[in-house]
Each structure stands twice: as structure tokens, then as C-alpha cells.
Amino acid sequence: MSAGLVLTLQNIINQSPTYTEIDIVIARYLLKHLYKENLSINDIASECHISKASVTRFSQNLGYAGFNDLKKDYQLTYIELDEMKIDLDAITNKQVSPLQKNILSEFQNSVTDLAAYAEKLDLKEFENLSELIHDASNVHLYATLIPGNMAEILQHMLLTAGKFVEYYPQLNNQLIAADNLKENDLAIFISLEGSYVMQKDLTLKITRSKATTVLLTHNPEMKLSTVFDHVIHLGDHGTERGGKYKLLMFIEFLAHCYFNKYV
């Protein structure tokens, strides 16, 4: 699965507006030719005016054995595109403006979900999770796509608070991180509807480790939720879009609680 590859490349190009660093040059090329067929190492080397060895090193720096492994993930980025289309309701009939009825109705439902969630917030959950984070030797976040973006927001807040937190957008790097979980570590897994939990090779690596595990979810019926030490439900199971807003609210409340208690 290509989970996080686009985000990884995005993070590389966001480092600098100048194009002198080889990693930035390659990442810009890959993003500008995201769905190019028959991408080859020769194409990249030639069009970026670099050596094939530089392309290989770039691939290895991202955690791949070499360019061919990166290419396999790169060719699957259309899966991420399809998932985002579903996420944004962009697969509806384009002859009908989705902003007229369907999307506005979804947003109104999400506002209702969010208000209901706010009324039922359990402050003890935030205190308990803050304590788990504070007391852990190492904190690892596991998520993908939009929840992954929000995991980065949480990571940034906690890093600013002086708590070291690791998050790797790509699945292959998350698998490596899961192999290194230890007894006093904390693993926070974010899966709103349950699709990411079904990455069983990752889920079981995490839950079979000696680390304390926490699942943040919007779906109380989620399969495999029982294998986690702690499960935090983001209110009732409303709209998928509402789940993303609840997650952002949860992260902000959690950071607020952590800063008040430990900073």
C-alpha cells in the first residue's frame, strides 16, 4: 500500500523553496509526474540531471531497499487518490454540483455530531491519556491519510511540550517502528472507521509487543479493537466526515490537558 508516500514527498519539498538539494529535486519531480506510466530510474536521473546512484540513495533514505521498491509504492499512489475521492465525496455524478445539497447536508450533520460529542466529553479520558504519554519512555503514533495529518499535528504539539514523539507517514516505516516497541513505550493507533486497523501485519505487531497500546476510533463496532489495551471512542458513530472533526477536537483537548498538567 502507498500510504503516506505522497505526504513523505510533500514534507521533503516543503523544506525549502530552493531546488539545490538532490532529495528536494527528486521529490519535486516525482510529485510533478505522480501518475506517469513506466517511470524509470533513467528518466529521473536524466531529467533531474543527477546520477542513478543519487536516485538509489534517495530511495534508501525513504526506507526502501532500492528504486524498484520505491517504484512499486509509487505505482500504487492511485489507491490513495481513490481513497481521497471517496473521502471528499468526489465520486458523485459530476453533472450535479455536490456543493448544492449533498455536501452541505453532510457538513450540517457533522456540526450536529460535533456538538453532541462536545456535550459528552469525558475529561478523565484526556487526563489518563496525558499521563500515559508523559510516563512513556517513547511515544509512537500510527495512522494514515487525513488521520495521519492530524497525528502530525499532535506530534508537533507534544514535541513543542518537550515530549519526544515519533510518527512515520509510510506504512513500511511504521512496520519497522513497531518492531522496536518496548515495555515502557506507548503506541497510539488512530483508525476512525477501521480500515487501517485491518492492516493486520501492523496492528498485530503493535498489540503483540510489550508496549501499552491505545486505539482512537470513531467506530465502536470496529473489528480487532479488543486487542488494544485502551480504546477511546470519539463519541457516537456519526458521519465519516464528522469523525475527522471530532479527532481534531480530541487532539486539541488532549494537548490542552497535557500542557496544563506537565508544561
C-alpha positions, 0 to 999 in steps of 0.5 A, a space after each residue: 500500500 502507498 500510504 503516506 508516500 505522497 505526504 513523505 514527498 510533500 514534507 521533503 519539498 516543503 523544506 525549502 523553496 530552493 531546488 539545490 538539494 538532490 532529495 528536494 529535486 527528486 521529490 519535486 519531480 516525482 510529485 510533478 509526474 505522480 501518475 506517469 506510466 513506466 517511470 524509470 530510474 533513467 528518466 529521473 536521473 536524466 531529467 533531474 540531471 543527477 546520477 542513478 546512484 543519487 536516485 538509489 540513495 534517495 530511495 534508501 533514505 525513504 526506507 526502501 531497499 532500492 528504486 524498484 521498491 520505491 517504484 512499486 509504492 509509487 505505482 500504487 499512489 492511485 489507491 490513495 487518490 481513490 481513497 481521497 475521492 471517496 473521502 471528499 465525496 468526489 465520486 458523485 455524478 459530476 453533472 450535479 454540483 455536490 456543493 448544492 445539497 449533498 455536501 452541505 447536508 453532510 457538513 450540517 450533520 457533522 456540526 450536529 455530531 460535533 456538538 453532541 460529542 462536545 456535550 459528552 466529553 469525558 475529561 478523565 479520558 484526556 487526563 489518563 491519556 496525558 499521563 500515559 504519554 508523559 510516563 512513556 519512555 517513547 511515544 509512537 503514533 500510527 495512522 494514515 491519510 487525513 488521520 495521519 495529518 492530524 497525528 502530525 499535528 499532535 506530534 508537533 504539539 507534544 514535541 513543542 511540550 518537550 515530549 519526544 514523539 515519533 510518527 512515520 507517514 509510510 506504512 513500511 516505516 511504521 512496520 519497522 517502528 513497531 518492531 522496536 516497541 518496548 515495555 515502557 513505550 506507548 503506541 497510539 493507533 488512530 483508525 476512525 472507521 477501521 480500515 487501517 486497523 485491518 492492516 493486520 501485519 501492523 496492528 498485530 505487531 503493535 498489540 503483540 509487543 510489550 508496549 501499552 497500546 491505545 486505539 482512537 476510533 470513531 467506530 465502536 463496532 470496529 473489528 480487532 479493537 479488543 486487542 488494544 489495551 485502551 480504546 477511546 471512542 470519539 463519541 457516537 458513530 456519526 458521519 465519516 466526515 464528522 469523525 475527522 472533526 471530532 479527532 481534531 477536537 480530541 487532539 486539541 483537548 488532549 494537548 490542552 490537558 497535557 500542557 496544563 498538567 506537565 508544561 
